[in-house]
Amino acid sequence: MGGLSLPHLLLAAVVVLILFGGKGKISELMGDVAKGIKSFKKGLSDEEPAPKPADPAAPAKTLDHQAPAPAEAARDPNKVG
């Protein structure tokens, strides 16, 4: 008990072959995943330029918004409940 037998090893080999070997769609997909991981790591290692400080003489930006409608006006008068 607890050891890997021949059927277990064959099953593992078949799974690895399906995922990484041959010319199937799954192997192409795994290759694309590997390329994506490599480009992600490359993107993390690239240094980004430092952001420029804001101009202190420029006026502050504000957001214009409307007050929410009262709860009673938003209710449907035909709906019971």
N, C-alpha and C positions, 0 to 999 in steps of 0.2 A: 504494500500500500504506500501511496505517496510518491512513487517514482513515475517517471514518464515512460510509457510503453511505446511500442512501435506504432500503434494506431494514433496515439496522441501526437507523436512526432510527424507522422504523415499528414494529419489534419492541420497542424501548424504550418507545415511546408506548403500545403495547398493554399491556405489563407494568405501566406506571404507571397506566393506566386501570383495569386489573383490580384492582390493589392499593388504589388510593385513590379511584376514581370509581364512579359508578353506584350502584345500590341493592342490590348483591349482598352475600352473606354475608362475603366477604373484606373489603370496604370497611368493614362494620360491625365486623369483628374488628380492623382496623387502627385504627379510631376508639376502640375499647375499650382497645387497647394504648396509644394516646396519652393517654387519660384515666388509665390506670394509672401511666404515667411521670410525669404532672403531679402526681398525688396522692402518689407516692413522693418527688418533689422537695419538695413542700410538707411532708411528714412529716419530711424531713431538716432543713428550715429551722426547724421549730417547736422552741422551746427547752423542754427537760424540766426540771422542778424538781429541785434538788440533793437527793441522798439524805440522810436524817437520820442523824447519827452514832449508832452503837450505844451503848446504855446500859452504862457500864463496871461498874455494880453487878450487872448481870444475869449469872447463871452461864453458862458456855460450854456450847454444845450438843454432845452427843456422839452418834455413830451406833453402835447396837448391831448386831453381826453375829455370825454363827456361823462357826466354823472350817470350811474346806472338808473334804469327805469324803476319806478316804485313797484313793489311786489304785487300790489293789487291791480295795477294797470296791465301787468304782464299776464294775468290769469285770463283764461278763456271763459267768458260769461256763459257759454252754452254747455260747458263741461261741469258735470256734477261730481263733487268729491272733495 
